[in-house]
Amino acid sequence: MTTHHSRQFPIILITGTPGTGKTLHSALLAQELAESSTPMKHLNIGDIVKEHGFHEGWDEEWQSWIVDEERLLDYLEGVVNPEQSPSQTGFILDHHDPSLFPERWVDLAVVLTCDNSVLHERLTSRNYPSNKITENVTAEIMQTCLSETRESYDEEIIVELQSLGHEDGEVEENVGRIVAWVEQWRKDRVEGKHGE
């Protein structure tokens, strides 16, 4: 597993039930890291699926695209390319399905969790159909995303963060914690290289 560590920048997965704030966290994280001169590219997987047509059509009942995982992963392999030459940027994978990505890609898996009433409110304001709201709130109660993340990645790279919103500064605090992790990751790589 040494190829994995020739990367100069980490790959972070930000996952959670829809409505837990993945895209907001990912965008802020990319922005914060750019300011500290650590380029990290935010990959909003939902948008990529839509833009490139990596789906097998629209699911009316659930109001979502039916993802063509094989085509999506082939494309991402070319973008993230962890096995090839080290990329000049890191990546933030923003997606609600943690089991989609190969384990070797991910250096840190962040699972955002959210209070059910807050989640219900957010999804309602996004005009989600009621069956989808119920499904997602139930998934959050059952901690589906967290257990799928635990099944997909090593426990020591998983971080669970509460995501209630901007009002109480929680998002900023979460992003700050991830930024600190990235800086430590890079420092370890540099020191590790010296020690060889």
CYANA upper distance limits for C-alpha pairs under 8 A (distance plus 0.5 A):
  1 MET  CA      5 HIS  CA      8.41
  2 THR  CA      6 SER  CA      7.68
  3 THR  CA      7 ARG  CA      8.35
  3 THR  CA     82 PRO  CA      8.34
  3 THR  CA     83 GLU  CA      6.75
  4 HIS  CA     82 PRO  CA      7.20
  4 HIS  CA     83 GLU  CA      7.50
  4 HIS  CA    104 ARG  CA      7.36
  4 HIS  CA    105 TRP  CA      8.15
  5 HIS  CA    189 ARG  CA      8.18
  6 SER  CA     86 PRO  CA      6.70
  7 ARG  CA     82 PRO  CA      7.69
  7 ARG  CA     86 PRO  CA      5.28
  7 ARG  CA     87 SER  CA      7.13
  8 GLN  CA     86 PRO  CA      6.91
  8 GLN  CA     87 SER  CA      7.56
  8 GLN  CA     88 GLN  CA      7.72
  8 GLN  CA     89 THR  CA      8.17
  8 GLN  CA     90 GLY  CA      8.17
  8 GLN  CA    186 ARG  CA      7.39
  8 GLN  CA    189 ARG  CA      7.89
  9 PHE  CA     38 THR  CA      8.29
  9 PHE  CA     39 PRO  CA      8.46
  9 PHE  CA     40 MET  CA      8.12
  9 PHE  CA     87 SER  CA      7.90
  9 PHE  CA     88 GLN  CA      7.89
  9 PHE  CA     89 THR  CA      6.39
  9 PHE  CA     90 GLY  CA      4.95
  9 PHE  CA     91 PHE  CA      8.32
  9 PHE  CA    186 ARG  CA      7.27
 10 PRO  CA     90 GLY  CA      5.61
 10 PRO  CA     91 PHE  CA      7.25
 10 PRO  CA    106 VAL  CA      8.24
 10 PRO  CA    107 ASP  CA      6.45
 10 PRO  CA    108 LEU  CA      8.33
 10 PRO  CA    182 VAL  CA      7.56
 10 PRO  CA    185 TRP  CA      7.96
 10 PRO  CA    186 ARG  CA      8.38
 11 ILE  CA     90 GLY  CA      6.02
 11 ILE  CA     91 PHE  CA      5.22
 11 ILE  CA     92 ILE  CA      6.42
 11 ILE  CA     93 LEU  CA      7.89
 11 ILE  CA    105 TRP  CA      7.06
 11 ILE  CA    106 VAL  CA      5.81
 11 ILE  CA    107 ASP  CA      5.96
 11 ILE  CA    108 LEU  CA      7.35
 12 ILE  CA     91 PHE  CA      6.72
 12 ILE  CA     92 ILE  CA      5.33
 12 ILE  CA     93 LEU  CA      6.58
 12 ILE  CA    106 VAL  CA      6.37
 12 ILE  CA    107 ASP  CA      6.39
 12 ILE  CA    108 LEU  CA      5.37
 12 ILE  CA    109 ALA  CA      6.43
 12 ILE  CA    110 VAL  CA      7.90
 13 LEU  CA     92 ILE  CA      6.30
 13 LEU  CA     93 LEU  CA      5.13
 13 LEU  CA     94 ASP  CA      6.72
 13 LEU  CA     95 HIS  CA      8.10
 13 LEU  CA     98 PRO  CA      8.16
 13 LEU  CA    106 VAL  CA      6.94
 13 LEU  CA    107 ASP  CA      8.45
 13 LEU  CA    108 LEU  CA      6.73
 13 LEU  CA    109 ALA  CA      5.20
 13 LEU  CA    110 VAL  CA      6.47
 14 ILE  CA     22 LYS  CA      6.48
 14 ILE  CA     25 HIS  CA      8.46
 14 ILE  CA     26 SER  CA      7.47
 14 ILE  CA     92 ILE  CA      7.41
 14 ILE  CA     93 LEU  CA      6.47
 14 ILE  CA     94 ASP  CA      5.57
 14 ILE  CA     95 HIS  CA      7.07
 14 ILE  CA    109 ALA  CA      6.64
 14 ILE  CA    110 VAL  CA      5.32
 14 ILE  CA    111 VAL  CA      6.64
 14 ILE  CA    112 LEU  CA      7.87
 15 THR  CA     22 LYS  CA      6.68
 15 THR  CA     94 ASP  CA      6.70
 15 THR  CA     95 HIS  CA      5.79
 15 THR  CA     96 HIS  CA      5.46
 15 THR  CA     97 ASP  CA      7.32
 15 THR  CA     98 PRO  CA      6.69
 15 THR  CA    109 ALA  CA      7.91
 15 THR  CA    110 VAL  CA      6.62
 15 THR  CA    111 VAL  CA      5.50
 15 THR  CA    112 LEU  CA      6.76
 15 THR  CA    145 CYS  CA      7.92
 16 GLY  CA     20 THR  CA      6.51
 16 GLY  CA     21 GLY  CA      8.45
 16 GLY  CA     22 LYS  CA      7.26
 16 GLY  CA     95 HIS  CA      7.96
 16 GLY  CA     96 HIS  CA      5.66
 16 GLY  CA     97 ASP  CA      8.18
 16 GLY  CA    111 VAL  CA      5.78
 16 GLY  CA    112 LEU  CA      5.45
 16 GLY  CA    113 THR  CA      6.89
 16 GLY  CA    145 CYS  CA      6.17
 16 GLY  CA    146 LEU  CA      7.90
 17 THR  CA     96 HIS  CA      6.19
 17 THR  CA    112 LEU  CA      8.19
 17 THR  CA    113 THR  CA      8.00
 17 THR  CA    136 ASN  CA      6.78
 17 THR  CA    139 ALA  CA      7.52
 17 THR  CA    140 GLU  CA      6.70
 17 THR  CA    145 CYS  CA      6.85
 18 PRO  CA     22 LYS  CA      8.33
 18 PRO  CA     96 HIS  CA      6.76
 18 PRO  CA    123 LEU  CA      8.36
 18 PRO  CA    136 ASN  CA      7.27
 19 GLY  CA    119 LEU  CA      6.43
 19 GLY  CA    122 ARG  CA      6.54
 19 GLY  CA    123 LEU  CA      6.49
 20 THR  CA    112 LEU  CA      6.47
 20 THR  CA    113 THR  CA      6.62
 20 THR  CA    114 CYS  CA      6.19
 20 THR  CA    119 LEU  CA      7.15
 20 THR  CA    163 SER  CA      6.69
 20 THR  CA    164 LEU  CA      8.32
 21 GLY  CA     25 HIS  CA      6.55
 21 GLY  CA    112 LEU  CA      7.75
 21 GLY  CA    163 SER  CA      7.19
 21 GLY  CA    165 GLY  CA      8.45
 22 LYS  CA     26 SER  CA      6.47
 22 LYS  CA     94 ASP  CA      6.59
 22 LYS  CA     95 HIS  CA      7.78
 22 LYS  CA    112 LEU  CA      7.61
 23 THR  CA     27 ALA  CA      6.47
 23 THR  CA     44 ASN  CA      7.59
 23 THR  CA     94 ASP  CA      6.80
 24 LEU  CA     28 LEU  CA      6.68
 25 HIS  CA     29 LEU  CA      6.43
 25 HIS  CA    171 VAL  CA      7.12
 25 HIS  CA    174 ASN  CA      8.41
 25 HIS  CA    175 VAL  CA      7.00
 26 SER  CA     30 ALA  CA      6.65
 26 SER  CA     42 HIS  CA      6.74
 26 SER  CA     92 ILE  CA      7.00
 26 SER  CA     93 LEU  CA      8.49
 26 SER  CA     94 ASP  CA      7.09
 27 ALA  CA     31 GLN  CA      6.74
 27 ALA  CA     42 HIS  CA      6.99
 28 LEU  CA     32 GLU  CA      6.55
 28 LEU  CA    175 VAL  CA      7.52
 29 LEU  CA     33 LEU  CA      6.55
 29 LEU  CA    175 VAL  CA      6.10
 29 LEU  CA    178 ILE  CA      8.13
 29 LEU  CA    179 VAL  CA      7.57
 30 ALA  CA     34 ALA  CA      6.57
 30 ALA  CA     39 PRO  CA      7.90
 30 ALA  CA     40 MET  CA      6.00
 30 ALA  CA     41 LYS  CA      6.90
 30 ALA  CA     42 HIS  CA      6.69
 30 ALA  CA     92 ILE  CA      8.12
 31 GLN  CA     35 GLU  CA      6.94
 32 GLU  CA     36 SER  CA      7.08
 32 GLU  CA    179 VAL  CA      7.97
 33 LEU  CA     37 SER  CA      6.67
 33 LEU  CA     38 THR  CA      5.56
 33 LEU  CA     39 PRO  CA      6.86
 33 LEU  CA     40 MET  CA      7.22
 33 LEU  CA    179 VAL  CA      7.13
 34 ALA  CA     38 THR  CA      5.82
 34 ALA  CA     39 PRO  CA      5.75
 34 ALA  CA     40 MET  CA      7.50
 38 THR  CA     89 THR  CA      8.03
 38 THR  CA     90 GLY  CA      8.42
 39 PRO  CA     88 GLN  CA      8.09
 39 PRO  CA     89 THR  CA      5.49
 39 PRO  CA     90 GLY  CA      6.67
 40 MET  CA     89 THR  CA      5.83
 40 MET  CA     90 GLY  CA      4.76
 40 MET  CA     91 PHE  CA      5.49
 40 MET  CA     92 ILE  CA      7.06
 41 LYS  CA     89 THR  CA      7.17
 41 LYS  CA     90 GLY  CA      6.54
 41 LYS  CA     91 PHE  CA      5.14
 41 LYS  CA     92 ILE  CA      6.42
 42 HIS  CA     91 PHE  CA      6.46
 42 HIS  CA     92 ILE  CA      5.21
 42 HIS  CA     93 LEU  CA      6.98
 42 HIS  CA     94 ASP  CA      7.71
 43 LEU  CA     48 ILE  CA      8.05
 43 LEU  CA     91 PHE  CA      7.38
 43 LEU  CA     92 ILE  CA      6.30
 43 LEU  CA     93 LEU  CA      5.63
 43 LEU  CA     94 ASP  CA      6.47
 44 ASN  CA     48 ILE  CA      6.84
 44 ASN  CA     93 LEU  CA      6.99
 44 ASN  CA     94 ASP  CA      5.43
 44 ASN  CA     95 HIS  CA      7.27
 45 ILE  CA     49 VAL  CA      6.62
 45 ILE  CA     93 LEU  CA      7.39
 45 ILE  CA     94 ASP  CA      6.42
 45 ILE  CA     95 HIS  CA      6.17
 46 GLY  CA     50 LYS  CA      6.87
 46 GLY  CA     95 HIS  CA      7.42
 47 ASP  CA     51 GLU  CA      6.45
 48 ILE  CA     52 HIS  CA      6.41
 48 ILE  CA     53 GLY  CA      8.41
 48 ILE  CA     54 PHE  CA      8.16
 49 VAL  CA     53 GLY  CA      6.11
 49 VAL  CA     54 PHE  CA      5.18
 49 VAL  CA     55 HIS  CA      6.89
 49 VAL  CA     65 TRP  CA      8.46
 49 VAL  CA     67 VAL  CA      7.40
 49 VAL  CA     72 LEU  CA      7.37
 50 LYS  CA     54 PHE  CA      7.22
 50 LYS  CA     55 HIS  CA      8.00
 50 LYS  CA     65 TRP  CA      8.24
 54 PHE  CA     67 VAL  CA      6.61
 54 PHE  CA     68 ASP  CA      5.70
 54 PHE  CA     69 GLU  CA      7.96
 54 PHE  CA     71 ARG  CA      6.53
 54 PHE  CA     72 LEU  CA      6.14
 55 HIS  CA     65 TRP  CA      6.60
 55 HIS  CA     66 ILE  CA      5.75
 55 HIS  CA     67 VAL  CA      4.75
 55 HIS  CA     68 ASP  CA      4.99
 55 HIS  CA     69 GLU  CA      8.38
 56 GLU  CA     65 TRP  CA      7.76
 56 GLU  CA     66 ILE  CA      5.86
 56 GLU  CA     67 VAL  CA      6.81
 56 GLU  CA     68 ASP  CA      6.53
 57 GLY  CA     65 TRP  CA      6.41
 57 GLY  CA     66 ILE  CA      6.27
 58 TRP  CA     63 GLN  CA      7.43
 58 TRP  CA     64 SER  CA      6.30
 58 TRP  CA     65 TRP  CA      5.05
 58 TRP  CA     66 ILE  CA      6.53
 59 ASP  CA     63 GLN  CA      5.95
 59 ASP  CA     64 SER  CA      5.83
 59 ASP  CA     65 TRP  CA      6.37
 59 ASP  CA     66 ILE  CA      6.86
 60 GLU  CA     64 SER  CA      7.65
 62 TRP  CA    129 PRO  CA      8.08
 62 TRP  CA    131 ASN  CA      7.94
 62 TRP  CA    132 LYS  CA      6.46
 63 GLN  CA    128 TYR  CA      8.42
 63 GLN  CA    129 PRO  CA      8.14
 63 GLN  CA    132 LYS  CA      8.50
 67 VAL  CA     72 LEU  CA      8.26
 68 ASP  CA     72 LEU  CA      6.72
 69 GLU  CA     73 LEU  CA      6.45
 69 GLU  CA    100 LEU  CA      8.03
 70 GLU  CA     74 ASP  CA      6.66
 71 ARG  CA     75 TYR  CA      6.72
 72 LEU  CA     76 LEU  CA      6.68
 73 LEU  CA     77 GLU  CA      6.36
 73 LEU  CA    101 PHE  CA      8.09
 74 ASP  CA     78 GLY  CA      7.13
 75 TYR  CA     79 VAL  CA      7.09
 76 LEU  CA     80 VAL  CA      6.26
 76 LEU  CA     81 ASN  CA      8.00
 77 GLU  CA     81 ASN  CA      5.50
 77 GLU  CA     82 PRO  CA      8.09
 80 VAL  CA     87 SER  CA      8.19
 80 VAL  CA     91 PHE  CA      7.65
 81 ASN  CA     85 SER  CA      8.19
 81 ASN  CA     87 SER  CA      8.05
 82 PRO  CA     86 PRO  CA      7.36
 82 PRO  CA     87 SER  CA      8.05
 82 PRO  CA    105 TRP  CA      6.98
 96 HIS  CA    145 CYS  CA      7.89
 97 ASP  CA    145 CYS  CA      7.64
 98 PRO  CA    145 CYS  CA      7.53
 98 PRO  CA    148 GLU  CA      6.93
 98 PRO  CA    149 THR  CA      5.90
 98 PRO  CA    152 SER  CA      7.64
 99 SER  CA    148 GLU  CA      6.82
 99 SER  CA    149 THR  CA      7.06
 99 SER  CA    151 GLU  CA      8.39
 99 SER  CA    152 SER  CA      6.13
101 PHE  CA    105 TRP  CA      7.60
101 PHE  CA    106 VAL  CA      8.35
102 PRO  CA    106 VAL  CA      8.01
103 GLU  CA    152 SER  CA      7.09
103 GLU  CA    153 TYR  CA      6.51
107 ASP  CA    157 ILE  CA      7.02
108 LEU  CA    157 ILE  CA      5.40
108 LEU  CA    158 ILE  CA      6.62
108 LEU  CA    159 VAL  CA      8.06
109 ALA  CA    149 THR  CA      7.98
109 ALA  CA    153 TYR  CA      8.18
109 ALA  CA    157 ILE  CA      6.48
109 ALA  CA    158 ILE  CA      5.26
109 ALA  CA    159 VAL  CA      6.73
110 VAL  CA    158 ILE  CA      6.41
110 VAL  CA    159 VAL  CA      5.36
110 VAL  CA    160 GLU  CA      6.34
110 VAL  CA    161 LEU  CA      7.56
111 VAL  CA    145 CYS  CA      7.89
111 VAL  CA    146 LEU  CA      6.77
111 VAL  CA    149 THR  CA      8.16
111 VAL  CA    158 ILE  CA      7.86
111 VAL  CA    159 VAL  CA      6.67
111 VAL  CA    160 GLU  CA      5.24
111 VAL  CA    161 LEU  CA      6.66
112 LEU  CA    160 GLU  CA      6.49
112 LEU  CA    161 LEU  CA      5.50
112 LEU  CA    162 GLN  CA      6.24
112 LEU  CA    163 SER  CA      6.37
113 THR  CA    140 GLU  CA      7.79
113 THR  CA    160 GLU  CA      7.58
113 THR  CA    161 LEU  CA      6.64
113 THR  CA    162 GLN  CA      5.38
113 THR  CA    163 SER  CA      6.23
114 CYS  CA    118 VAL  CA      7.38
114 CYS  CA    119 LEU  CA      6.74
114 CYS  CA    140 GLU  CA      8.01
114 CYS  CA    162 GLN  CA      6.27
114 CYS  CA    163 SER  CA      5.71
114 CYS  CA    164 LEU  CA      6.37
115 ASP  CA    119 LEU  CA      6.62
115 ASP  CA    164 LEU  CA      7.44
116 ASN  CA    120 HIS  CA      6.49
116 ASN  CA    137 VAL  CA      6.52
116 ASN  CA    140 GLU  CA      7.57
116 ASN  CA    141 ILE  CA      7.61
117 SER  CA    121 GLU  CA      6.74
118 VAL  CA    122 ARG  CA      6.76
118 VAL  CA    164 LEU  CA      7.58
119 LEU  CA    123 LEU  CA      6.68
119 LEU  CA    137 VAL  CA      7.31
120 HIS  CA    124 THR  CA      6.57
120 HIS  CA    133 ILE  CA      7.08
120 HIS  CA    137 VAL  CA      7.07
121 GLU  CA    125 SER  CA      6.69
122 ARG  CA    126 ARG  CA      6.91
123 LEU  CA    127 ASN  CA      7.02
123 LEU  CA    128 TYR  CA      6.21
123 LEU  CA    133 ILE  CA      6.68
124 THR  CA    128 TYR  CA      6.29
124 THR  CA    133 ILE  CA      7.73
128 TYR  CA    132 LYS  CA      6.75
128 TYR  CA    133 ILE  CA      6.69
129 PRO  CA    133 ILE  CA      6.89
130 SER  CA    134 THR  CA      6.61
131 ASN  CA    135 GLU  CA      6.59
132 LYS  CA    136 ASN  CA      6.59
133 ILE  CA    137 VAL  CA      6.54
134 THR  CA    138 THR  CA      6.46
135 GLU  CA    139 ALA  CA      6.59
136 ASN  CA    140 GLU  CA      6.67
137 VAL  CA    141 ILE  CA      6.73
138 THR  CA    142 MET  CA      6.59
139 ALA  CA    143 GLN  CA      6.41
139 ALA  CA    144 THR  CA      5.68
139 ALA  CA    145 CYS  CA      7.77
140 GLU  CA    144 THR  CA      6.86
140 GLU  CA    145 CYS  CA      7.83
143 GLN  CA    147 SER  CA      6.77
144 THR  CA    148 GLU  CA      6.60
145 CYS  CA    149 THR  CA      6.58
146 LEU  CA    150 ARG  CA      6.74
146 LEU  CA    160 GLU  CA      8.37
147 SER  CA    151 GLU  CA      6.69
148 GLU  CA    152 SER  CA      6.71
149 THR  CA    153 TYR  CA      6.57
149 THR  CA    158 ILE  CA      8.15
150 ARG  CA    154 ASP  CA      7.34
150 ARG  CA    155 GLU  CA      6.77
150 ARG  CA    158 ILE  CA      7.93
153 TYR  CA    157 ILE  CA      7.67
153 TYR  CA    158 ILE  CA      7.80
154 ASP  CA    158 ILE  CA      7.47
161 LEU  CA    174 ASN  CA      7.26
162 GLN  CA    170 GLU  CA      8.13
163 SER  CA    170 GLU  CA      6.98
163 SER  CA    171 VAL  CA      6.87
164 LEU  CA    168 ASP  CA      8.26
164 LEU  CA    170 GLU  CA      7.12
164 LEU  CA    171 VAL  CA      8.05
165 GLY  CA    169 GLY  CA      7.56
165 GLY  CA    170 GLU  CA      6.54
165 GLY  CA    171 VAL  CA      6.41
166 HIS  CA    170 GLU  CA      6.62
166 HIS  CA    171 VAL  CA      6.17
166 HIS  CA    172 GLU  CA      7.82
169 GLY  CA    173 GLU  CA      6.69
170 GLU  CA    174 ASN  CA      6.56
171 VAL  CA    175 VAL  CA      6.64
172 GLU  CA    176 GLY  CA      6.52
173 GLU  CA    177 ARG  CA      6.80
174 ASN  CA    178 ILE  CA      6.93
175 VAL  CA    179 VAL  CA      6.61
176 GLY  CA    180 ALA  CA      6.72
177 ARG  CA    181 TRP  CA      6.80
178 ILE  CA    182 VAL  CA      6.72
179 VAL  CA    183 GLU  CA      6.75
180 ALA  CA    184 GLN  CA      6.71
181 TRP  CA    185 TRP  CA      6.57
182 VAL  CA    186 ARG  CA      6.71
183 GLU  CA    187 LYS  CA      6.63
184 GLN  CA    188 ASP  CA      6.57
185 TRP  CA    189 ARG  CA      6.83
186 ARG  CA    190 VAL  CA      6.78
187 LYS  CA    191 GLU  CA      6.62
188 ASP  CA    192 GLY  CA      6.19
189 ARG  CA    193 LYS  CA      6.64
190 VAL  CA    194 HIS  CA      7.00
191 GLU  CA    195 GLY  CA      6.78
192 GLY  CA    196 GLU  CA      7.19
